[in-house]
Amino acid sequence: MCSTRPGRRILAVIIFNLLIVVLVFGGLEFAFRRRHSRLVGSWNQHPRALRDQWTAWRNSPYFRGTQGAQHDAQGFRRDQDVSVEKPPNTVRIFLVGGSAAYGDTGGYPEIDSNYSRLYNNQLIDYQLEKRLNAAFPTRHWEVINAATMEYRLHQQLALIESVLLRYHPDCIVFMDGYNDLVSLSTASSNYDAYSSTPHQNEFNLLANPGSAGSFLFFTTTWLKANSALFLSLSEHLQARTNKAQHKSLAERGEFANPVRLSDLSLEEQSQFATSRAQVSQYIHVVSQIHGILDLDGVRAVFLLQPILILTHKPLTDSERRMFSYNLRLDGPLLAYDFEQLYPQIATEMEAAAKSQGFSFLNLTDVFDQTSQQTFSDYCHLTSEGNRVIAERVFAFLQNSFAEKALAPN
């Protein structure tokens, strides 16, 4: 009898401690869900993105983020749902691209934390839709934000084929440049955009499980989708990691601006030559997109997005600090890539637009006459930056918009 009492006491202690742990973590989970509800209206279990067999990842339906983003039932960044069947007398336009088109917030809170939220009604698509409905009231205009964080052009082609064409678009506007050039900056001599899609390993861990790494990644993914506490802790850890990385990179100091080829090491010069030889891949994917859309009578409009280190706008104090900080973070090779290859992309895009018949607008000078702050970091935009771009796109396409307004439905 006596020998069983210590065992019972140990079991009771274990159960008691487990109950304490459950109560503590349960209380914290409840508190974080309440906090999330106060910020966005209600707790939901929808992450920003889902894994996708066509595009590697896509926007999740019903997502509501603490930084102002809200997705509709179709996964578009929009307050109202979009019907598959286009309503009568409607002109439907999609905006696609990466995080700048999506409306991501500033990534340099250590420099400027005034742009930590950006709401749907502050984005390019909202401003352009409002402008079109005011200018051409005889038609109903929809401009739908289908941009996705980190997307490259080839992922947008996959999105068009797997999702967007079923919504019967009249026009698709692409705002790209930054993400694709970052991929090109590390390109090999046999570079292929499709095989270089980011996060492929993460997709394979979920789609093709078979290792401890798969189990761990699945578990963390599940917890992020179902636990406000775990999601908040992971976001906090990611923010601290980003801040530490930024601090480490910024400590490498200043270098010549603009960068000269001779400022690069021999290895960096070799990588630049390889990247420059692959720029035609950007135009190749654009041509694929235009060809697919042309088959369905959809107009393609390509915008080369503005970036901070190439702008000639009068910089605000905050933008000036971000400009210097951005150069240190990028390092001389990436800065040189943007200085040399971004204009090359623009030149080749202009030639391709003329020969193939799509529309191209270079936005690198779009803020040259704007004194207000338009950048919230290296390429992401403030609400004023989004408004200026919407106005430029409207002016660029005004004649074709007018023709569409007069055309029979």
N, C-alpha and C positions, 0 to 999 in steps of 0.2 A: 504493500500500500504506500509506504513512504517513498519508494522509488518513483512512483508515478506523479507525485505532487510537484517536484521540480520541473518535470516535463510539461505539466499543465500550466505552471506559472510562466514558463518560457513561451508557450503557445499563446497564453493570454497577453503577454507583453508584446509579442509580434503582432497579434491582431489589433491591440490597442494602438501601436505605432502606425500600422497600416491605416487604421481609421483616421488618425491624426493627419497622415499624409494626404489621404483622400479629401478630408475636410479642408485642409490648407489649399491644395491645388484646386479643389472644387470652388472654394471661395474666391481664389484669384481668377479662375476662369469666368465666374459670374461677374466679377468686378470689371474685367477687361471687355466682356461682352456689353456691359452697361456703358462703358466708356465708348466703345465702337458705336453703339446705338445713339449716343448723344451727338457724335460727330457726323454720322451719315443717315440717321433716321431709324435704322433697324439693323440688327446683326444678320448677316447672311453668310452662307458657307461657300459662296462663289469666289474663286480666285480670279485674278486679272486675266490669266491665260490658261488654256487647256492644251494638252498634247493633241496633235492632229496628224493623220497619216499622209496628208498632201503637203502641208506647209510646215511641218514640224511642230508648230504651235499656232494657236489662233485665240482671238479674244473670247473670253467666257461670257455667255449671256448673263444678264442681271447683276453684273459686278457693280458694286458701289464702293469707291475708295475714299479714304480719309483726306485725300489731296484734291478732291473735287470731281474726279472722273466718275462717270455713270454710263453703263452699257444698257442697251435695250434687250428685248427677248431674243434678238438675232445676233447679239454680240457686237453690234456697231456702237460706237461712242455717240449716243444720241438719246434724248429723253423720250421720244415717241417711237413706238414700234414701226417697222417697215413691212408692208405687205409684199408678198412675193409677186402678186399681180399688180402691175402699175395702175393707179387710178386714172380715169379718163382725164384728158386735158392736162396731163402732168409731164413735166420734163424732169427726168431723174439723172442726177450726177453723183458719182462716187468720188470721194477724195481718199487716196491710198498713199502709203509711204511708211516711214519709220516713226520714231518717237516724237520728232518735231511736228509732223503732220497730225499725229495722234493727240498731241497736246501735253507732253510730259513737263513736269515742273523743273525748276532749276536744280542742277546737280552740284552746285558749289555753295552749300549753305554756310560754309566757313568764310565765304567772301560776301555773300548777299543772301539773307534769309527772307527777304521781302516777297519772294515769289514762290512760296511753298504750296500754293493752291492755284489751280486753274480750272475753272468750271466750263461745262459744255457750251454755255452761251458766250464764252470768250475766245472761241476757236475759229479757225479759218472757215470751216464749213458753215458754221452758224452765221458768220458775218456775210459770207458770199450768198447764202440762201436768202437772208434778209434783204440784201441789196438787189438780188434778181427779182424777188416778188414785188419790191417797190418799183423797180424800173419797168417791168413787163407784167403788169397785173392781169393781162388776158389769159395767161397760163399759170398753172400752179407749179412752182419750182421746188424740188427736193435736192438738197446737197447733203449727202450722207457720209459720215466719217467712218471709213472702214480701215483706217490706218492701224498698224500694230507695232508695238514696241520692238525695236531691233530689226525689223524686216529689211531685207534686201530686195532688189528688183525681181529676182527670179522667184522669190516667195510670193510676191504680188501676182505674178503670172499664174502660179499654182492656185492662189486665192480666187483669181478671176475665173479659172476653169472649173474649180470645185464649188464655188459659192456665188460670185457676183453676177455671172451671166444669167442665172435663173431669175434675177430681179429686173431684167429687161432695162439695163441702163442705156441712156442716150449718149453719155460721155463719161469717161473716167480720167480724173486728173491725178497725176503722179507727182509727188514732191520727194525727191531723193537726192543722193549724192554723197552725204557724209558716210553712212554705213558701208556703202559699196566701195568707197575709196579706202576706208579702213581695212576692208578685206583685201583689196588690191595691194595695200602697203606691205603685206606679208606673203604675197603670191609667189608660188613657185613657177618654174618655166613652163609647166604643163597645167597652169591654173584653170580650174573649172568651178564656176560659181555654185553649181548645184551640189557638188561634193564638198564644198567648203561652208555649207550652212552651219551657223553656230548652234551649239547645244545638241548636236546630233547624238553625242554620247548619252546625254540625259534621256533623250527619246528612246534610245536602245535599251537603257536600263529598265524602263517601264514596259516597253513593247516586247522585249526579248529577255525576260528575267532568267537568271540561272546562276546567280552569284550572291555572295553576302552583300556586295555593293548594291545590287538590285533591290534586295530586301531593305537595306538601310535607306536608299533613296525613295523607295515606295513609301516607307514609314514616315519619313519627313514630309513628303508631298501630301500624304493623307492628313497628317497633323496640321499642316498649314491650312488645309481646306476645312478642317473641322474644329480647330481650337483657336480661339481669339488670343489666349495666353501665348501659345506656341508661335502664332503668327507675329504677334507684337514683339516677342523676344527675338525671333529670327530677323525681323526688319531692323530692330535696334542693333543687333550684332552686325548685320550687313552694312548699316550706316557707319558704325565704328570702324569696320574693316575698310570701307571706302575712304573714310577720313584718314586712316593710317597710311593707306596706299598713296593718297594725294600728298600727304605730308612728306613721305619718303621720296616721291618723284619730284616734288617742288624743291627739295633740298639740293638737287643736282645743279641748281644755279642758272644764271642767264647764259644766253649764247647769242651770236649775231642774228639780227633780224633786219632784212630777210636773210635766210640761210643761203650760203653759197655751196656749190658742189664740193669745193675744196674743204669746206668745214666738216664734211662727213668722213668717217673712217673708210678704208678700202672696202670693208665688208658692207658698210651701209651704202656706198656707191654702187656696189654690185647688186644689192637688193633693189635699189632705186631703178637701175637699168632693167632688171627683171620685171618690176612692177609697171614701168612705162611701156614695156613691150606687150603688156596684157590689157591695156586700156580699152582696146577694141572689144574686149569681152563685155564691157558695159553697153556699148552700142549694139552688140549682138543680141543681148537679152531684150533691149528696147525694141529691136526689129522683130523679135519673136512676139513680143506683146502686141505691137502694132499690127502684125499679120493676123494674129488670132482675133483681135477686136474688129479689124476691117472685114473679116468674114461675116461677122454678125452686125455690121453696120454701126458699130460703136466708135465714136470719136475718141482718139487718144491725145491727151495733152500732157506733156512732160515738163516739169519745173525742176531746175537745178537749184536746190535749196541754198539759202544764205548761211554762211558760217562766220563766226566771230573773227577769226584770225585773218580773213580775207576782206572784211568789210572796210569801206572808206567813209563810213558815217562819222559824224561828230560824236565821239564816245562820251558817255556820262562817266562820272567818277567811278561808279561801280563797274561799268563795262571796261574801263581802263585797267582796273585791278584784275578783273577776270581775264582780260586779254593777255597780260603778262603772266598770270598764273597758268593759263591754258598753254602757252608756249612752253613753260617749264615742264608741265605734265606730259605734253606730247613728245617732247624731245626733238632734236634737230632733224632726224630722218622723217618723221611723220609731218612735221611742219614743212619740210622741203617738198614732200609728196604733195601736200595741199597747194603749195605755191606754184608747183610746176604742172601737176597732173589735173587739177581742177580746171584751169583754163584750157588744157588739152581736151578734156571731156566736153567742155562747152563748145569748142570749135568743131569737134567731130559730130556732136549732136546737131549743131546748126546745119552742117552739110547733109547729115542723114535726114533731117526734117525736110529739107528741100527736095531731096531725091526720092524719098519714100512717101511724103505727103502727110506726115503727122505734125502736130504743133509743138513747138519748143520755146520755152521762156527761161532765160538765164536770170535768176533772182539774186545774184551775188551783189548787185548794186541797188537792190530794192530799198535799202534804208539810207542811201547816201544823203538824202535831204531831210532826214528825220533826226531831230535833236533829242526826243524822248527815248527812254530805255526800251529797246526792242529785244535784247538778248538777256536770258536768265542764266546762261552759262555758255559753253562752247558752240552750241547750235540750237538749243531750245529757246523758245520765244515767250515774250510777255504777251499780255492781251493786246497791247498796242502793236506789237510786231505782227500778230495774227491779223489785226484789222488792216494794216498797211498791205500785207500780202493779198488779202481778199480784194482790196481795192485795185491792186495791180493786175490780178487775174481777171477781174471784171473788165477793166479797161482793155486788156489784151484780147479778150474774147467777146467784147461788146457787140461787134458786128455779127458774129455767128450766133450769139444769144438772141439778137434782134431777129435774125432770120428764122431761128427756131420758134420764136414767139409768134411769128406770122404764118408759119407752116401749118398745114392742116394736121389735125391730131391723128 
